[in-house]
Amino acid sequence: RLLMYLFLFMLVLGIAQHALVSLDERELPLLETIGGVFYLVAGSVGIIGITALSRRFLDRRPWQGIALPHIGKSIPQILLGWLVGCALIALIFAIEYVLGWVRIEGNEVVTSGWGFVLDGVVGGIFLRFAVGVTEEIVFRGYVFQNLGEQYPIWLATLITGLLFAIVHGALGVGYLIGVVLI
């Protein structure tokens, strides 16, 4: 069941990514914003659809069993989680900058203008939010819940982390361990 579900997850996101990449940037103003919104809608609808169908036909259980909170009640937690993630990424960037591992060269505003920069930022926010939503539904919702029903929670957590790392292309041992721990 889990392998079938993960295959469908990769298929849905692959289709959404292909459609996103095939957008012609010469013909679309605000390409990044449109692409981010498209990916949020298409990816989320696709993942919710395959999750609901998998719960119903593969698991023969109701949607409520995957223990995802009602979206309206969890918006403050979602925003807090998003802000914590942003803060951690900013902290890592600051450490890399201070250690000299990263340099800032040039200025995109001067090179391309504010419209291009704002389009990239807004589109990036939509795109990253979409990725977070779909991965939470897939891994913490469906995969973890199904494994947690059959195995001890520590083992379900470990297997879910390993599957998450594999889907994210964890090839090296250090990267694999880091992603599983996260």
N, C-alpha and C positions, 0 to 999 in steps of 0.2 A: 504493500500500500504506500509506504513512504517513498520508495523509489519511483513509483508511478506518479505520485504527487510532485516530487522534486523534478521529474522530467517535465511535467505540465507547467510547473513554475518557470523553469528555464525556457520552455517554448514560448510562453506568454510574454515574458520579459524580452526574449530575443526578437519576437515580432514587434513589440513596442519600440525597442532600440533600433531595429532596422528602419522602421517608419520614421523615427526621429532623425536618424543619420541621413536619410534620403531627402529631407526637406531642402529645398534650394534656397540658400541664404541670399542669393542675388535678388530673388523675387519677394522675399518676406522681410518687411521691417520688423524689428523686435523679434528676431528669430529665436534667440535664447529664451525669452519669456514665453513665446508661443510653444516652443519645444518643451520647456519645463512643465507648463500647464497640460500640454498634450500627454506627456509621460505620466504626470500625476493622475490624470483621469483614466487614460487607457490602461496603464499598469495596475492601478488600484482596482478598477472595475474588473479587469481580467483576473487578478489574484483573488479578489473576493469571490468572483464567480467560480473559479476552479476549487477554491477552498470550500465553498458551500456545496458544490456538486460532489466533491470528494468526501465531505462529511456525510452527506446524504446517501451516496451510492457505494462508496468504498468502505466507509466505516459503519454505515447504517446507524448513525447517531445524529442528534440534532446539533445545530450550530452552537447553541449555548454551551455545549460541552467543551469547547476549546478555551473557555475561561478568559476571553478578551473582554475588557470592560466596555460599557456603553460609551460611545464617543463623546456624547454631551457631558457626561459626568467626569471625563478624564482629560478634558482640554488643558486645565492648569498643569497636570502631571506631564502631558505631552510637551507643552511649551517649556516646562522646567527641564525635561530630559533633553530637548533640543538645545536649550541655552547651555546646559552643562557640557554637551558634546561640542558646541561651538567654543566654549571656554577652554576645553581640553586641547582642541586643535590649535587655538590661538597660543596657548601655553607652550605646546610643542614647537610651534613656529618661532616663538620668542626665544626659546632655548637654542634652537638651531641657528637663529640669527646672531645671538650673543656669542655662540661658540664659533661663528664664522663659517658654518656649513651652508648657509643660505645668504645670497646677496640680492639686493633689490637694485635692478638696473632699469632705467627708463621710467616713463610715466605714461600710462595708457590714456589718461585724460588728454594729455598734450598730443599724443600720437593719433588717437582715434576719436576723441570727443566724449563728452559726458553721456550722450545718448547710448553709445556703444557700451560704456562701462556700466551704466544703470541696467541696460538690457542684460548684460552678463551676470550681474549680481542678482537681479530679480529672477531671471531664468534659473540660475544656480540654486537659489533658495527653493524654488518649486521642485526642481529636479531632485535635490537632496532630501527634501521632505517626502517626495514620492518613493524614493529608495527606502527610506526609513519605515514608512507605512507598510510597504509591501514586505519588507524583510521581517518586521515584527509579526505580521499576520502569518507568514510562512513559517518562520523558525520558532518564535516564542508562542505563537498561537497553535498552529497545526502540528508541526513536528514535535515540539517539546511536550505538548499535551498527549499526543499519541504514545510517545515513548514513556512519559510519566505514568501512564495507565498500566504499562507492562513491566517496568523496571523501577528500581529505587531512584529517587530524585537525583542523587549525585551522579548516577550512571546516565540518566536521561539528559542531565545538564552537560556531561562530558561528550556524549554522542552528538547532541545538538550543536555544541561548540565545534566539534570536528567536522560535521557536515557544513556548518557555516564557513569554516576555514577552507574547506575543499571547494565550495562554490565560489569563494573569493580568490581562488587560484593560489592557495598557500603551498608553495613549492619547497621553500627552505624550512628547515627545522625551527629556526628562530622565529620566522614569520608565523608558522603554524602554531607554535606555543603562544605567541603574542595574541593571535586572533582567538584562540580557544579561551585564553584567560579573560580577554575582553568580553 
